[in-house]
Amino acid sequence: MIPEIYQAAPGRYDKMSYKHCGHSGLQLPLISLGLWHNFGSVDRYENFNAIARTAFDRGITHFDLANNYGPVYGSAETNFGRILRDGLGAYRDELVISTKAGYDMWPGPYGNWGSRKYLFASLNQSLRRMGLDYVDIFYHHRPDPDTPLEETMGALSDIVRQGKALYVGISNYRPAEARKAIALLRRNGTPCLIHQARYSMFDRWVEPELLPLLDQQGVGLIAFSPLAQGMLTDKYIHGIPEDSRAARSTGHLQRSQITPEKVEIIKRLNAFAADRGQTLAEMALAWLLADRRVTSVLIGASSVPQLEDNLKALDSAPFTAAEREAIERILAGE
C-alpha cells in the first residue's frame, strides 16, 4: 500500500523542470538533492526523512549519495535505505538514485581509489545498505594516479553490463583525465553519462576547458557545492555563526576562507539579488542553471524550509546581459 503522504502530491511533475543529461534519454530535475550532509548517523531521522519526502513531492526525482557520506561512513546510504522502506521506495521507478566510490571507505589496500576490486566491493556494499538491486548512476568519485584508467573504466562498464547500474559517470576529473575516461567508456560501449564537478560563482574552474569538453562529447554536468558551502547565502554577512560549517574545526569550509574581501563581495551580491527580488542563494543557483551545459545543480538541505527556499530559484527571471556584466564586476571585486 502506498503511504498517504505520497498520494497527496499528484502534480509534483508540474512543479519541476527536467533536462536531458548529455546525449542520453535520461532526464534529471534542474535541482537534485545531495545527501553529503544532514543524512548521517549523527542527524535526526524525522528531519531528513521529511526533507527527502518533501523533495520528491516538489519534483526532485534525483537523490545523490556516495559510499562514505555520513558521518559515519555509509550511514547516509543506510538512512536512505530506511527512507525507501518507509514509503519512498514505492516510487522506485520514478527515482534516479546515484552513488559513488573513489575516496577512503574502509582500511587497507582495497577500500580506496579506483581498482576493479574496490569499485565492485563498494557498490555491492552500497546496494546492500540501501536495499536496492541497482543504482541508476554509479560514479568513480576521483581519479586514481596509481591504477590504469583502463581498469577503472573497464570496471564501470562491467558494472553496467551486470545490471548493477544503468549509467556511469565520473567526478572530480580534470579536463585531460576526463577526455581519456570518456573515450574509454565510449570504446567499451557504455558512454559516460555525466560529470559531477564543484561549480559555483566562487569556484569556476570548469569553465575554460571542462564545460566545452563535456558539451562537445555529449556528457552532462551536475554541479556540487553550488552555494560554495554556504558562502553564497546571507549566512556570513554579519560574521561566522557558531553553528555554521566555517565555525567547525574540521570540514571543507574554514574560517580563513571567510575573508573581509570575500564578505564584501557576498554583501554586494546579496544586495544585487535583493534588487532582483531574490535571496542570494536563489540567484546563485539560477546563475548556474542559466548555462545550457549545466544539467542540474545538487543542493543540500538541513530543513524543509531551506529546501523550499532553494527551490524558488526555479522561478527566477532570466538574467539580462547588463545583470550578468554587473555580477561579473562584483565577483571581480570592482
C-alpha positions as CSV (number, residue, x, y, z in Angstrom):
1,M,0.0,0.0,0.0
2,I,1.3,3.4,-1.0
3,P,1.7,5.7,2.1
4,E,-0.8,8.5,2.1
5,I,1.8,11.2,2.2
6,Y,2.9,10.2,-1.3
7,Q,-0.6,10.0,-2.6
8,A,-1.1,13.7,-1.7
9,A,1.1,15.2,-4.5
10,P,-0.1,14.0,-7.9
11,G,1.1,17.3,-9.5
12,R,4.7,17.0,-8.4
13,Y,6.0,17.0,-12.0
14,D,4.2,20.2,-12.8
15,K,6.5,22.0,-10.3
16,M,9.9,21.0,-11.7
17,S,11.6,21.3,-15.0
18,Y,13.8,18.4,-16.3
19,K,16.7,18.4,-18.8
20,H,18.2,15.6,-20.8
21,C,21.6,14.6,-19.5
22,G,24.0,15.0,-22.3
23,H,23.2,12.9,-25.3
24,S,21.0,10.4,-23.5
25,G,17.4,9.6,-22.8
26,L,17.7,10.2,-19.1
27,Q,16.2,13.5,-17.8
28,L,17.3,15.0,-14.5
29,P,15.5,17.6,-12.5
30,L,17.1,21.0,-12.6
31,I,17.6,20.8,-8.9
32,S,18.7,17.5,-7.3
33,L,19.1,16.6,-3.7
34,G,22.6,15.7,-2.4
35,L,22.9,13.6,0.8
36,W,26.5,14.6,1.5
37,H,25.5,16.4,4.7
38,N,22.4,16.1,7.1
39,F,21.6,12.4,6.4
40,G,24.2,10.7,8.5
41,S,24.1,8.7,11.8
42,V,24.6,12.0,13.7
43,D,21.5,13.5,12.2
44,R,17.8,13.1,13.2
45,Y,15.8,10.6,11.1
46,E,12.5,12.5,11.3
47,N,14.1,15.6,9.9
48,F,15.9,14.1,6.9
49,N,13.0,11.8,6.1
50,A,10.8,14.9,5.9
51,I,13.4,16.6,3.6
52,A,13.5,13.6,1.3
53,R,9.7,13.3,1.1
54,T,9.2,17.0,0.5
55,A,11.9,17.0,-2.2
56,F,10.1,14.2,-4.1
57,D,6.8,15.9,-3.7
58,R,8.3,19.0,-5.2
59,G,9.5,17.1,-8.2
60,I,13.1,16.3,-7.2
61,T,13.5,12.8,-8.5
62,H,17.3,12.5,-8.3
63,F,18.9,11.7,-5.0
64,D,22.7,11.7,-4.9
65,L,24.8,9.7,-2.5
66,A,28.3,8.2,-2.1
67,N,29.7,5.3,-0.2
68,N,31.3,7.4,2.5
69,Y,28.6,10.0,3.1
70,G,27.7,10.4,6.7
71,P,29.2,10.6,9.2
72,V,29.8,7.8,9.9
73,Y,30.8,6.4,6.5
74,G,27.9,4.5,4.9
75,S,25.3,5.9,7.2
76,A,23.7,8.2,4.6
77,E,23.1,5.2,2.3
78,T,21.8,3.2,5.3
79,N,19.4,6.0,6.2
80,F,18.3,6.5,2.6
81,G,17.5,2.8,2.5
82,R,15.3,3.3,5.6
83,I,13.6,6.2,3.8
84,L,12.9,4.0,0.8
85,R,11.4,1.2,3.1
86,D,9.3,3.8,4.9
87,G,7.5,4.7,1.7
88,L,9.6,6.4,-0.9
89,G,10.6,3.1,-2.3
90,A,7.1,2.6,-3.7
91,Y,8.2,5.1,-6.3
92,R,11.5,3.4,-7.2
93,D,10.8,3.6,-11.0
94,E,10.3,7.3,-10.7
95,L,13.6,7.9,-8.8
96,V,17.1,8.4,-10.1
97,I,19.5,7.2,-7.3
98,S,23.2,7.7,-7.7
99,T,26.2,6.7,-5.6
100,K,29.9,6.8,-5.9
101,A,33.2,5.2,-4.9
102,G,36.7,6.6,-5.0
103,Y,37.5,8.1,-1.6
104,D,38.5,6.2,1.5
105,M,35.8,3.9,2.8
106,W,37.5,1.1,4.8
107,P,41.1,0.5,6.0
108,G,43.6,-1.5,3.9
109,P,44.6,-1.5,0.3
110,Y,41.1,-2.4,-1.1
111,G,39.0,0.3,0.4
112,N,40.0,3.4,-1.6
113,W,40.8,4.8,-5.0
114,G,39.9,3.1,-8.3
115,S,40.8,-0.6,-8.5
116,R,38.3,-3.0,-10.0
117,K,38.2,-4.9,-6.7
118,Y,37.4,-1.7,-4.7
119,L,34.7,-0.5,-7.1
120,F,32.8,-3.8,-7.2
121,A,33.1,-4.3,-3.5
122,S,32.0,-0.8,-2.7
123,L,29.0,-0.8,-5.0
124,N,27.9,-4.2,-3.6
125,Q,28.0,-2.7,-0.1
126,S,26.1,0.4,-1.2
127,L,23.3,-1.7,-2.7
128,R,23.0,-3.8,0.5
129,R,22.9,-0.6,2.6
130,M,20.1,0.9,0.5
131,G,18.3,-2.4,-0.1
132,L,18.5,-1.9,-3.9
133,D,19.1,-4.3,-6.8
134,Y,20.7,-1.5,-8.9
135,V,21.5,2.2,-8.9
136,D,20.7,4.5,-11.8
137,I,24.1,6.2,-11.9
138,F,27.4,4.9,-10.5
139,Y,30.3,7.3,-10.4
140,H,34.0,7.0,-10.0
141,H,34.5,9.7,-7.4
142,R,38.0,10.8,-8.2
143,P,40.9,9.9,-10.5
144,D,43.4,7.3,-9.2
145,P,47.0,8.1,-10.1
146,D,48.2,4.5,-9.4
147,T,45.5,2.4,-11.2
148,P,45.4,2.3,-15.0
149,L,42.4,4.3,-16.2
150,E,41.6,1.3,-18.5
151,E,41.0,-0.8,-15.4
152,T,38.8,1.8,-13.6
153,M,36.7,2.5,-16.7
154,G,36.5,-1.2,-17.5
155,A,35.1,-1.9,-14.1
156,L,32.4,0.8,-14.6
157,S,31.5,-0.7,-17.9
158,D,31.2,-4.2,-16.5
159,I,29.1,-2.9,-13.6
160,V,26.6,-1.6,-16.2
161,R,26.7,-5.0,-18.1
162,Q,25.9,-6.8,-14.9
163,G,22.9,-4.6,-14.3
164,K,24.1,-3.1,-11.0
165,A,24.0,0.4,-12.6
166,L,22.1,1.8,-15.5
167,Y,24.6,4.5,-16.3
168,V,28.0,5.5,-15.2
169,G,29.8,8.9,-14.6
170,I,32.9,10.5,-13.3
171,S,33.5,13.1,-10.7
172,N,36.4,15.5,-9.9
173,Y,38.2,14.6,-13.1
174,R,40.3,17.4,-14.7
175,P,39.8,18.0,-18.4
176,A,42.7,15.8,-19.7
177,E,41.7,13.0,-17.4
178,A,38.0,13.4,-18.3
179,R,38.8,13.3,-22.0
180,K,40.6,9.9,-21.7
181,A,37.9,8.5,-19.4
182,I,35.1,9.5,-21.8
183,A,36.9,7.9,-24.7
184,L,37.5,4.7,-22.9
185,L,33.9,4.4,-21.8
186,R,32.6,5.1,-25.3
187,R,35.0,2.5,-26.7
188,N,33.6,0.0,-24.1
189,G,30.1,0.6,-25.3
190,T,29.0,2.3,-22.0
191,P,29.1,6.0,-22.7
192,C,29.9,8.4,-19.9
193,L,26.5,9.9,-18.9
194,I,27.6,12.7,-16.5
195,H,30.5,14.5,-14.8
196,Q,29.9,15.8,-11.3
197,A,32.1,18.8,-10.6
198,R,32.4,21.5,-8.0
199,Y,31.0,24.7,-9.6
200,S,29.7,28.0,-8.2
201,M,30.1,31.7,-8.6
202,F,33.1,31.4,-6.3
203,D,34.7,28.4,-8.0
204,R,34.7,28.4,-11.8
205,W,37.4,26.1,-12.7
206,V,35.2,24.1,-15.0
207,E,34.6,27.0,-17.4
208,P,37.7,27.3,-19.5
209,E,38.1,23.6,-20.6
210,L,35.8,21.1,-18.9
211,L,32.4,22.6,-19.8
212,P,33.4,22.9,-23.5
213,L,34.7,19.4,-23.5
214,L,31.6,17.9,-21.9
215,D,29.4,19.8,-24.4
216,Q,31.4,18.6,-27.3
217,Q,31.3,15.0,-26.1
218,G,27.6,14.9,-25.2
219,V,28.2,14.5,-21.4
220,G,26.0,16.2,-18.8
221,L,27.4,18.3,-16.0
222,I,25.9,18.3,-12.5
223,A,27.3,21.0,-10.1
224,F,28.0,20.2,-6.5
225,S,28.6,22.9,-3.8
226,P,26.7,25.4,-5.9
227,L,26.4,27.7,-2.9
228,A,30.1,27.4,-2.1
229,Q,29.5,25.6,1.2
230,G,27.1,28.3,2.3
231,M,29.1,31.3,1.4
232,L,26.7,32.2,-1.4
233,T,23.9,32.9,1.2
234,D,23.3,35.6,3.7
235,K,24.8,33.4,6.5
236,Y,28.2,35.0,6.7
237,I,27.3,38.7,6.1
238,H,27.4,39.5,9.8
239,G,30.2,37.2,10.9
240,I,30.6,33.5,11.4
241,P,27.7,31.9,13.2
242,E,28.7,29.3,15.8
243,D,26.5,26.6,14.2
244,S,27.9,27.2,10.7
245,R,30.3,24.9,8.7
246,A,33.0,27.6,8.9
247,A,32.9,27.5,12.7
248,R,33.9,23.9,12.8
249,S,37.5,22.8,13.2
250,T,37.0,20.2,10.5
251,G,35.3,20.3,7.2
252,H,35.7,21.8,3.8
253,L,34.9,25.4,4.7
254,Q,37.3,27.1,7.2
255,R,37.3,30.4,9.0
256,S,40.3,31.5,7.0
257,Q,38.2,31.4,3.8
258,I,35.7,34.0,5.1
259,T,38.0,37.0,4.5
260,P,36.9,40.6,4.7
261,E,37.2,40.9,0.9
262,K,35.0,37.8,0.4
263,V,32.4,39.1,2.8
264,E,32.3,42.4,1.0
265,I,31.6,40.6,-2.3
266,I,28.9,38.5,-0.6
267,K,27.3,41.6,0.7
268,R,27.2,43.2,-2.7
269,L,25.9,40.0,-4.3
270,N,23.2,39.8,-1.6
271,A,22.1,43.4,-2.3
272,F,22.1,42.7,-6.1
273,A,19.9,39.6,-5.5
274,A,17.5,41.6,-3.4
275,D,17.1,44.1,-6.2
276,R,16.1,41.1,-8.4
277,G,13.5,40.1,-5.7
278,Q,15.6,37.0,-4.7
279,T,17.8,35.7,-2.0
280,L,21.4,35.3,-2.7
281,A,21.1,31.5,-2.7
282,E,18.3,31.6,-5.2
283,M,20.3,33.9,-7.5
284,A,23.4,31.8,-7.2
285,L,21.5,28.6,-8.2
286,A,19.7,30.4,-11.1
287,W,23.0,31.8,-12.3
288,L,24.4,28.2,-12.7
289,L,21.2,26.9,-14.3
290,A,21.3,29.7,-16.9
291,D,24.1,27.9,-18.6
292,R,22.6,25.3,-21.0
293,R,25.5,23.0,-20.4
294,V,24.6,22.5,-16.8
295,T,22.1,19.7,-16.4
296,S,21.3,20.0,-12.7
297,V,22.6,21.5,-9.5
298,L,23.0,19.5,-6.3
299,I,21.7,21.2,-3.2
300,G,21.9,20.1,0.4
301,A,19.3,21.0,2.9
302,S,19.2,20.8,6.7
303,S,15.5,21.6,6.9
304,V,12.3,21.5,4.8
305,P,12.1,25.3,4.8
306,Q,15.7,25.6,3.5
307,L,14.9,23.1,0.7
308,E,11.8,25.0,-0.3
309,D,13.6,28.3,-0.3
310,N,16.2,26.9,-2.7
311,L,13.5,25.6,-5.0
312,K,12.4,29.2,-5.5
313,A,15.5,29.5,-7.8
314,L,13.3,27.8,-10.5
315,D,11.1,30.9,-10.6
316,S,14.0,33.2,-11.3
317,A,13.6,35.7,-14.1
318,P,16.2,35.4,-16.8
319,F,19.4,37.4,-16.4
320,T,19.8,40.3,-18.7
321,A,23.2,41.0,-20.3
322,A,23.6,44.0,-18.1
323,E,22.9,42.0,-15.0
324,R,25.4,39.3,-16.0
325,E,28.0,42.0,-16.6
326,A,27.2,43.6,-13.2
327,I,27.6,40.2,-11.4
328,E,31.0,39.7,-13.1
329,R,32.2,43.1,-11.9
330,I,31.1,42.3,-8.3
331,L,32.9,38.9,-8.4
332,A,36.0,40.6,-9.7
333,G,35.9,43.0,-6.8
334,E,35.4,46.0,-9.0
